[in-house]
Each structure stands twice: as C-alpha cells, then as structure tokens.
Amino acid sequence: MKITLFAFLFLVISNLNAQKNDLIFTYKSINKNYVKVDSMLYCNVYETTNVEYRDFLSELKQSGKIEEYKVALPDTNGWKSKNAYNEPYVELYFRHPAYQNYPLVNVSYDQAIKYCDWLTQKYNSQAKRKFKKVVFRLPNKTEWENAAHGGLKENVYPWGGYYLVNNKGGKACNYLSIGDEGITFDTINKKFILVNSILSNKPVSLKEIEALTMPAMYYEPNGFGVYNIAGNASEMIKEKGIAKGGSWISPGYDVRIESEEFYSHSSNHMGFRVFMQVLEQ
C-alpha cells in the first residue's frame, strides 16, 4: 500500500477531526460493550483496540512492572513489508490518537492471555461491577462461531446469506476485494487459490492489497450486535495457533464463519476479541 506523505497526513488529520465521534473502550465500560451470546457467556461487541491495550501497558508501567511491560509490548515492526510502504504505521498505528479505536494487531497469543488476566483482575476489583465474579478469556472455536452467527445458525457470513454485501448493497466487512466469495489464500504456500470455477482464474499478486484496518465500530454489526467479527483483524481463539474471522488482507472466502487461519507468530492483520464468562452472578 503506497501512500504519499500528503495523503498520510490527510488521513491522520481526518481521523483526529472525527475523534469526537469515536468510542473509547476501557474496562469501565464493560457492562455496555459486552452482549450475551450464551447462558453465562458474553462477547465484546468490538475487537480489542489499541487504546484498551495501552491502558493495560500503562498500568504495568505505573506499577513498576517494567519487565512485564516490555514483554507485553506489541511488535510494531510487523507493519514492515516488502510489498508495501507501511513504515509510518510502525511508529503511529499503535500509539497515535488517530488510531486509538482501531483493532490491536501485532500481538502474540501469550500477550492476549496476559491482557485477559489483567482485565479479569480489574473487573473483579470494581465495587460497582454488574457481576460478582467473572473471567475474561479468549473463546474456544465453538463459542466464537456461535457469537459470529448472531443467532442465524445456517448463515455463511455473520450478516447472513452467501455474499459479501450488507442488506443495503454495500460492502459488509473489511476484506481484500479480489474474487470476493470465490478466492481463498493458502497461508502455508502463500498463494491465492480459486475455489469457485465460475470466477476468473486471473493470477493475483499480494501487491494488489490496497487496504488497512478500519475502526472497531465500523460496518454493520451482526444479529447479536457484534462488530467486525468477520474481516478487519483476524481473531485468535483459545486453541493456540488458530485465528478466526479473516482480516483486511483476507479474500472473501476466508472471512466466512467457518474459515480458519493458522499462525505461529504475531502479524499486522491479527488481534483478538475478549469474551466474559460469568462465574458468580
């Protein structure tokens, strides 16, 4: 994704001007931002954001847990790419106010677990909490898929139906628009594969990627009110090494509810969504 300095500054200024309309997510707003998806299980309607994770880092630092703080830092070098000029995001994406409500990426599975543990401790120590005792964690595969279905058990995508458009005819999620529903990306052999013979078998290059993440509240939510559970940032689940939902660099076939991505390290297109399990009401 090649951008000029002028275009980049315009993007930053535009985001800052829109900041007053953005949502700020912290543990204090948990009761509002979690929706019930099963008997004692709640799902965050948003992907974990930069500003939320910065709250976690800030507390580690203020508590003098410097080594834990260093271990918890995202690897922002993950933005560097041979196929696109993403260097500005190495310094700006995680820390600049313009991106505070964008999904957190470039974090590891262990970092996600540490964040969930911290959130659990923070919530259970709040005097005005809604539930007596909860645990925040990554969902397992079945729990994640149930939340993604949004009450529509037979749907292929979180918004229902078989196509990558919403009920207004617009783009339903943030994905790589090449071949739409009929193209998948082989993460092992690093190549695109045609899975629908009706579509053209035109070769596709990674250099054609012209997207980036969008704010966590962007696009329409599913039936449960959950945003961006398909596309934007793929989401790590409890089963280590597996991410669900696809991302901004995933072709249409890979943002289906049943799609899976296999990973071994952090990346600029993968984050996580926190689930809350109520242990005592």
C-alpha positions in Angstrom: 0.0 0.0 0.0 1.9 3.0 -1.2 0.9 6.4 0.1 2.3 9.9 -0.2 3.3 11.9 2.8 0.4 14.4 2.0 -2.1 11.5 1.8 -0.9 10.1 5.0 -1.1 13.4 6.9 -4.6 14.0 5.4 -5.7 10.6 6.8 -4.3 11.4 10.2 -5.9 14.8 10.4 -9.2 13.4 9.2 -9.2 10.7 11.9 -8.4 13.3 14.5 -11.3 15.5 13.4 -13.6 12.6 13.7 -12.2 11.6 17.0 -15.1 13.3 19.0 -17.5 10.7 17.5 -15.3 7.7 18.3 -15.9 5.4 21.2 -13.3 4.9 23.9 -13.2 1.4 25.3 -11.9 0.7 28.8 -12.7 -1.8 31.5 -15.1 0.8 33.0 -17.5 0.4 30.0 -17.5 -3.4 30.0 -21.2 -3.6 31.1 -22.2 -1.6 28.0 -19.8 -3.3 25.5 -20.5 -6.9 26.1 -23.5 -8.8 24.8 -24.9 -12.2 25.9 -24.1 -15.0 23.4 -24.8 -18.0 25.6 -26.0 -19.0 29.0 -23.3 -17.3 31.1 -21.1 -16.1 28.3 -20.8 -12.6 27.0 -18.8 -11.3 24.0 -17.2 -7.9 23.5 -19.0 -6.3 20.6 -15.7 -4.8 19.5 -12.3 -6.2 18.7 -9.7 -5.3 21.4 -8.5 -1.8 20.5 -5.2 0.0 20.7 -6.4 2.3 23.5 -7.7 -0.6 25.6 -4.3 -2.4 25.4 -2.5 0.8 26.1 -4.4 1.1 29.4 -3.0 -2.4 30.2 0.5 -1.3 29.4 0.2 2.0 31.2 -0.8 0.2 34.5 2.1 -2.3 34.2 4.5 0.6 33.8 3.0 2.7 36.6 3.1 -0.3 38.9 6.8 -0.7 38.3 6.4 -4.0 36.4 8.9 -2.9 33.8 9.9 -6.3 32.6 6.3 -7.4 32.2 5.7 -4.1 30.4 8.5 -4.9 27.9 7.2 -8.4 27.3 3.7 -7.1 26.7 4.7 -4.5 24.1 3.3 -5.3 20.6 5.9 -6.0 17.9 5.0 -3.0 15.7 7.8 -4.0 13.2 5.2 -6.3 11.9 4.0 -3.5 9.8 7.1 -3.6 7.7 6.5 -5.2 4.3 8.4 -5.9 1.1 5.2 -5.3 -0.9 4.0 -2.0 0.6 5.3 1.1 2.2 3.9 0.6 5.7 6.8 2.2 7.7 4.7 5.1 9.1 2.5 2.6 10.8 5.4 1.1 12.7 5.5 4.3 14.9 2.0 5.6 14.5 -0.6 2.8 14.3 -0.4 1.6 17.9 0.3 4.9 19.7 -1.1 7.8 17.7 -4.5 9.1 18.9 -5.9 8.8 15.4 -5.8 5.0 15.7 -6.8 4.5 19.3 -10.1 2.9 18.4 -8.7 0.7 15.7 -8.1 -3.0 16.4 -5.0 -4.0 18.2 -2.6 -6.1 16.0 0.9 -7.4 16.1 0.4 -9.1 19.5 1.1 -12.7 20.4 -1.2 -15.4 21.9 0.6 -15.1 25.3 0.2 -11.3 25.3 -3.5 -11.7 24.6 -3.8 -14.1 27.6 -2.0 -11.7 29.8 -4.3 -8.9 28.8 -7.3 -11.1 29.6 -5.9 -12.0 33.0 -5.4 -8.3 33.8 -8.9 -7.4 32.7 -10.3 -10.2 34.9 -8.4 -8.8 38.0 -9.5 -5.2 37.2 -13.2 -6.0 36.7 -13.5 -8.3 39.8 -11.9 -5.5 41.9 -14.5 -2.9 40.9 -17.1 -2.1 43.6 -19.9 -1.2 41.2 -19.4 -4.2 38.9 -22.6 -5.9 37.5 -21.5 -9.5 38.2 -19.9 -10.7 41.4 -17.2 -12.8 39.7 -16.2 -13.2 36.1 -13.3 -14.4 34.0 -12.2 -12.7 30.7 -10.7 -15.0 28.2 -10.3 -16.0 24.5 -13.3 -18.0 23.2 -12.9 -21.6 22.0 -13.8 -22.3 18.4 -17.4 -23.2 19.1 -18.1 -20.2 21.3 -16.5 -17.9 18.7 -18.6 -19.3 15.8 -21.8 -19.1 17.9 -21.1 -15.4 18.5 -20.3 -14.9 14.8 -23.6 -16.5 13.7 -25.5 -13.9 15.7 -28.5 -16.2 16.2 -28.6 -17.2 12.5 -27.4 -20.8 12.7 -27.3 -21.5 8.9 -25.6 -18.3 7.7 -22.2 -18.4 5.9 -21.3 -14.9 6.9 -22.1 -13.1 10.2 -24.6 -10.8 8.4 -26.4 -13.8 6.8 -26.5 -15.0 3.3 -23.9 -16.1 0.9 -22.5 -12.8 -0.4 -20.2 -10.1 0.9 -22.7 -7.3 0.8 -25.0 -6.0 3.5 -28.7 -5.5 3.3 -28.1 -2.1 1.7 -26.0 -3.5 -1.0 -22.7 -2.1 0.4 -19.5 -3.8 1.5 -20.3 -5.9 4.5 -16.8 -6.1 6.1 -13.2 -5.1 5.6 -11.6 -7.7 3.4 -9.4 -8.0 0.3 -11.7 -7.4 -2.6 -10.4 -9.8 -5.2 -12.6 -12.6 -6.5 -14.9 -12.0 -3.5 -16.5 -15.2 -2.3 -14.6 -17.5 -4.6 -11.0 -16.8 -3.7 -9.0 -18.2 -0.7 -5.5 -17.6 0.4 -3.2 -20.6 1.2 -1.3 -19.4 4.3 1.2 -22.2 4.0 2.2 -21.9 0.3 1.5 -18.2 0.2 -0.7 -18.1 -2.8 -4.3 -17.4 -3.8 -6.5 -20.3 -4.9 -9.7 -20.2 -6.9 -12.4 -22.2 -5.1 -15.3 -21.2 -7.4 -14.9 -22.2 -11.1 -17.5 -19.6 -12.1 -14.9 -16.8 -11.3 -12.0 -15.9 -13.5 -8.7 -17.7 -12.8 -6.7 -14.5 -13.1 -3.4 -14.6 -11.2 -3.5 -12.4 -8.1 -0.5 -10.7 -6.5 0.0 -9.6 -2.9 1.0 -6.3 -4.4 -2.7 -5.7 -5.2 -3.5 -5.2 -1.5 -4.8 -1.7 -1.0 -6.5 -1.8 2.4 -5.8 -1.4 6.1 -7.8 -1.9 9.3 -10.9 0.2 10.0 -12.2 1.4 13.3 -13.6 -1.2 15.6 -17.1 0.1 15.3 -17.1 0.3 11.5 -19.6 -1.6 9.3 -22.9 -3.1 10.4 -23.0 -5.4 13.5 -24.4 -9.0 13.3 -27.6 -10.2 15.0 -26.0 -10.1 18.4 -24.7 -6.6 17.8 -21.1 -7.7 17.3 -19.0 -5.6 15.0 -16.2 -6.7 12.6 -16.2 -10.4 13.7 -15.6 -11.0 10.0 -12.7 -9.2 8.3 -10.7 -6.2 9.7 -8.4 -8.1 12.1 -8.5 -11.9 12.4 -9.1 -13.1 15.9 -7.0 -15.5 18.0 -9.1 -18.1 19.8 -8.4 -20.4 22.8 -7.0 -23.1 20.6 -3.4 -21.7 20.1 -2.3 -21.3 16.5 -5.8 -20.8 15.1 -7.4 -17.5 14.3 -11.0 -16.9 13.1 -12.9 -14.4 11.0 -10.3 -13.3 8.4 -8.8 -9.9 8.1 -8.2 -6.9 5.9 -5.8 -8.9 3.8 -8.2 -11.9 3.5 -10.1 -12.7 0.3 -13.8 -13.2 0.5 -13.8 -16.9 1.0 -11.6 -16.5 4.1 -14.0 -14.3 6.1 -16.7 -17.0 6.3 -17.7 -18.0 9.8 -16.2 -21.5 9.4 -12.9 -20.2 7.9 -9.7 -20.6 9.9 -6.2 -19.1 9.7 -3.1 -20.9 11.1 -0.4 -18.8 12.6 2.9 -19.2 14.5 3.7 -15.5 15.4 2.1 -12.1 15.6 1.2 -10.2 12.5 -0.2 -6.9 11.3 -3.6 -8.4 10.5 -4.3 -10.4 13.6 -5.6 -9.4 17.0 -8.2 -10.8 19.4 -11.7 -10.3 20.9 -12.4 -10.9 24.6 -15.2 -13.0 25.9 -16.5 -12.7 29.5 -17.7 -15.8 31.4 -19.8 -15.1 34.4 -18.8 -17.4 37.3 -21.0 -15.8 40.0 -23.9 -13.5 39.5 
